[in-house]
Amino acid sequence: MIPKRLAKIINEINNILLPRVCFGCNTQLFSGEHILCAVCRHDVPLTDHNYLEENAVDRIFYGRIPIKKAASFVFFPKNGLVKNLLHWMKYKNQEEIGGFLGEWCGAHLREKGHLSHIDAVIPVPLHPKKLKKRGYNQVALFAKTIAQNIGAEYCDDWLIKTINTKTQTKKGRQGRWESSKDAFELDASYSQNFKHVLLVDDVITTGATIESCAQTLLQQKNIVVYVLSIAMASEG
């Protein structure tokens, strides 16, 4: 095992040879900074959503699906810092960004204690073919870190995606719904029965994917579904 002092020296040498840069502005990160510099972190548009008061994400699902409560961590403008950050996370093999955001969001949730009763955190799944191609589920590390922070079980093998849908970034609400409906199933062999679950996605736009996932989860008797996304689409 490498002594801590030597490991620190090696890490400092690596930072000199291959300096870590901010995913927001591409400037070099200082000691103690991770993923984002202090300036960019300050500029992240947090939503201030909680699990007590009504918010814009709740209203997306009114009259559509009986979700108990929903929230998003940040806003997702059409351009800017958050869009770039999530693009790196989803398409550029930077899964660690999900862990960074999960720790940040998880700390808020842990402090508030509003989700301390959640039994399991479930990420919106990818189809096996898309998972194999990408190599990871972009929301998995975020969801896993949230589970650790609120003291819940992380469950990524109960809800499964059975239809390999194409990208939905350019589709409207109806198109997204048509692509997502009947795309998910519960693993019939799964023996664990959860009472309160937190369904987690990366970005909520029309809510079609979450609606389809929630409908599938609600097939389980006496289950209560909460929702969390990293971001929600906003104007700007």
C-alpha positions as CSV (number, residue, x, y, z in Angstrom):
1,M,0.0,0.0,0.0
2,I,1.3,3.5,-0.9
3,P,1.9,5.7,2.2
4,K,-0.4,8.7,2.4
5,R,2.5,11.1,2.1
6,L,3.8,9.5,-1.1
7,A,0.3,9.2,-2.6
8,K,-0.2,13.0,-2.0
9,I,3.2,13.7,-3.7
10,I,2.2,11.5,-6.7
11,N,-1.2,13.3,-6.9
12,E,0.4,16.7,-6.9
13,I,2.9,15.6,-9.7
14,N,0.0,14.4,-11.7
15,N,-1.9,17.7,-11.3
16,I,1.2,19.5,-12.6
17,L,1.7,17.2,-15.6
18,L,-2.0,16.7,-16.3
19,P,-3.8,19.6,-14.7
20,R,-7.5,19.1,-13.8
21,V,-9.8,21.7,-15.4
22,C,-13.2,22.9,-14.7
23,F,-16.0,21.4,-16.8
24,G,-17.7,24.7,-16.9
25,C,-15.1,27.2,-18.0
26,N,-12.0,25.0,-18.7
27,T,-9.8,26.9,-16.2
28,Q,-7.4,24.9,-14.0
29,L,-8.9,23.7,-10.7
30,F,-7.3,24.6,-7.5
31,S,-6.7,22.3,-4.5
32,G,-10.1,21.4,-3.0
33,E,-12.0,22.0,-6.2
34,H,-13.6,19.1,-8.1
35,I,-15.4,19.1,-11.4
36,L,-16.3,22.8,-11.2
37,C,-14.3,25.8,-10.0
38,A,-15.8,27.9,-7.2
39,V,-17.0,30.5,-9.7
40,C,-18.9,28.0,-11.9
41,R,-20.3,26.2,-8.9
42,H,-21.7,29.5,-7.7
43,D,-23.3,30.0,-11.1
44,V,-25.2,26.7,-11.1
45,P,-28.9,27.5,-11.2
46,L,-30.3,25.5,-8.2
47,T,-34.0,25.2,-8.0
48,D,-34.5,25.2,-4.2
49,H,-37.2,22.5,-4.7
50,N,-38.0,20.4,-1.6
51,Y,-40.4,17.6,-0.7
52,L,-42.8,19.7,1.3
53,E,-43.9,22.5,-1.0
54,E,-45.5,22.4,-4.4
55,N,-43.1,23.2,-7.3
56,A,-43.0,23.2,-11.1
57,V,-42.0,19.5,-11.4
58,D,-45.1,18.5,-9.4
59,R,-47.3,20.4,-11.8
60,I,-45.9,18.5,-14.8
61,F,-47.5,15.3,-13.5
62,Y,-50.8,16.6,-12.1
63,G,-53.7,14.6,-13.7
64,R,-51.3,12.2,-15.4
65,I,-49.9,9.9,-12.8
66,P,-50.3,9.7,-9.0
67,I,-46.7,10.5,-8.0
68,K,-46.5,11.5,-4.3
69,K,-43.9,14.3,-4.8
70,A,-41.4,15.4,-7.3
71,A,-38.4,17.7,-7.4
72,S,-35.3,18.7,-9.5
73,F,-32.0,19.8,-8.3
74,V,-31.1,22.4,-10.9
75,F,-32.7,24.2,-13.9
76,F,-31.6,23.2,-17.4
77,P,-31.6,26.3,-19.7
78,K,-31.3,25.7,-23.4
79,N,-27.7,26.9,-23.3
80,G,-25.1,27.3,-20.7
81,L,-23.3,25.6,-17.8
82,V,-25.7,22.9,-16.9
83,K,-26.3,21.8,-20.5
84,N,-22.6,21.5,-21.0
85,L,-22.1,19.7,-17.8
86,L,-24.8,17.1,-18.4
87,H,-23.5,16.7,-22.0
88,W,-20.1,15.7,-20.7
89,M,-21.7,13.3,-18.2
90,K,-24.0,11.6,-20.7
91,Y,-22.0,11.5,-24.0
92,K,-18.3,12.1,-23.1
93,N,-17.6,9.3,-20.6
94,Q,-17.5,11.6,-17.6
95,E,-19.7,9.6,-15.3
96,E,-18.0,11.1,-12.2
97,I,-20.0,14.3,-12.8
98,G,-23.1,12.3,-11.7
99,G,-21.3,11.5,-8.4
100,F,-20.3,15.1,-7.9
101,L,-23.9,16.3,-8.4
102,G,-25.2,13.4,-6.3
103,E,-23.1,14.4,-3.3
104,W,-24.1,18.0,-3.7
105,C,-27.8,17.2,-4.0
106,G,-27.6,14.4,-1.4
107,A,-26.2,16.7,1.2
108,H,-29.2,19.0,0.8
109,L,-31.6,16.1,1.1
110,R,-29.8,14.6,4.1
111,E,-29.9,18.0,5.9
112,K,-33.6,18.5,5.3
113,G,-34.5,14.8,6.1
114,H,-37.5,14.9,3.9
115,L,-36.7,11.5,2.2
116,S,-35.5,9.6,5.2
117,H,-38.4,7.2,4.8
118,I,-37.4,6.1,1.2
119,D,-36.7,2.4,1.0
120,A,-35.1,2.3,-2.4
121,V,-33.6,4.7,-5.0
122,I,-34.3,3.5,-8.6
123,P,-32.6,5.1,-11.6
124,V,-34.5,5.3,-14.9
125,P,-32.9,2.3,-16.7
126,L,-31.3,2.2,-20.2
127,H,-32.1,-0.6,-22.7
128,P,-29.3,-3.3,-22.5
129,K,-28.1,-2.4,-26.0
130,K,-27.8,1.3,-25.2
131,L,-26.1,0.5,-21.9
132,K,-23.6,-1.7,-23.7
133,K,-22.9,0.9,-26.3
134,R,-22.5,3.8,-23.8
135,G,-20.8,1.7,-21.1
136,Y,-22.8,3.2,-18.2
137,N,-26.2,4.6,-17.3
138,Q,-25.6,8.4,-17.0
139,V,-27.9,8.7,-14.0
140,A,-26.7,5.7,-12.1
141,L,-23.9,7.2,-10.1
142,F,-26.1,10.2,-9.2
143,A,-28.8,7.9,-8.0
144,K,-26.4,5.7,-6.1
145,T,-24.9,8.6,-4.3
146,I,-28.3,10.0,-3.4
147,A,-29.2,6.5,-1.9
148,Q,-26.0,6.6,0.2
149,N,-26.9,10.1,1.5
150,I,-30.5,9.4,2.5
151,G,-29.8,5.9,3.8
152,A,-31.8,4.0,1.2
153,E,-31.1,0.9,-0.9
154,Y,-29.9,1.4,-4.4
155,C,-31.9,-0.7,-6.8
156,D,-31.0,-0.8,-10.5
157,D,-32.3,-4.3,-11.4
158,W,-36.0,-4.3,-10.7
159,L,-37.2,-1.8,-13.2
160,I,-36.0,-2.7,-16.7
161,K,-36.3,-1.2,-20.1
162,T,-37.6,-3.6,-22.8
163,I,-37.9,-1.2,-25.8
164,N,-34.8,0.4,-27.3
165,T,-36.2,3.9,-28.0
166,K,-34.3,6.5,-30.1
167,T,-33.1,9.7,-28.6
168,Q,-36.0,12.0,-27.6
169,T,-34.2,15.4,-27.5
170,K,-36.0,16.7,-30.6
171,K,-39.4,15.2,-29.9
172,G,-42.4,17.0,-28.4
173,R,-44.6,15.8,-25.6
174,Q,-46.7,13.5,-27.7
175,G,-43.7,12.0,-29.5
176,R,-41.9,11.4,-26.2
177,W,-45.0,9.7,-24.8
178,E,-45.4,7.4,-27.8
179,S,-41.8,6.4,-27.5
180,S,-41.9,5.8,-23.8
181,K,-45.2,4.1,-23.2
182,D,-44.9,0.3,-22.6
183,A,-41.1,0.6,-22.7
184,F,-40.6,-0.6,-19.1
185,E,-41.3,-3.7,-17.1
186,L,-40.7,-5.0,-13.6
187,D,-38.5,-8.0,-13.1
188,A,-41.0,-10.7,-12.1
189,S,-38.3,-12.7,-10.3
190,Y,-37.5,-9.8,-8.0
191,S,-38.3,-10.8,-4.4
192,Q,-37.9,-7.5,-2.6
193,N,-41.1,-5.5,-1.9
194,F,-40.5,-1.7,-1.5
195,K,-43.0,0.6,0.1
196,H,-41.5,4.1,-0.7
197,V,-39.3,4.5,-3.8
198,L,-37.5,7.4,-5.3
199,L,-37.4,7.3,-9.1
200,V,-34.4,9.2,-10.5
201,D,-33.7,10.6,-13.9
202,D,-31.2,13.1,-15.5
203,V,-33.5,15.7,-17.1
204,I,-37.3,16.1,-17.0
205,T,-38.7,17.9,-20.0
206,T,-42.2,16.7,-20.7
207,G,-42.2,14.0,-18.0
208,A,-43.1,11.2,-20.5
209,T,-40.3,8.9,-19.4
210,I,-41.0,9.3,-15.7
211,E,-44.7,8.9,-16.3
212,S,-44.1,5.5,-18.1
213,C,-41.6,4.3,-15.4
214,A,-44.0,5.4,-12.6
215,Q,-46.9,3.6,-14.2
216,T,-44.8,0.4,-14.2
217,L,-43.7,0.8,-10.6
218,L,-47.3,1.5,-9.5
219,Q,-48.3,-2.0,-10.7
220,Q,-46.7,-3.1,-7.4
221,K,-49.3,-3.1,-4.6
222,N,-49.2,-0.4,-2.0
223,I,-46.1,1.3,-3.5
224,V,-45.6,5.1,-3.2
225,V,-43.5,6.8,-5.9
226,Y,-41.4,9.9,-5.4
227,V,-39.4,11.6,-8.2
228,L,-36.0,13.3,-8.4
229,S,-34.2,14.6,-11.4
230,I,-30.8,16.2,-11.7
231,A,-32.4,18.9,-13.8
232,M,-35.7,20.2,-15.2
233,A,-35.9,22.0,-18.6
234,S,-36.4,25.8,-18.3
235,E,-36.6,28.7,-20.7
236,G,-33.4,30.6,-21.4
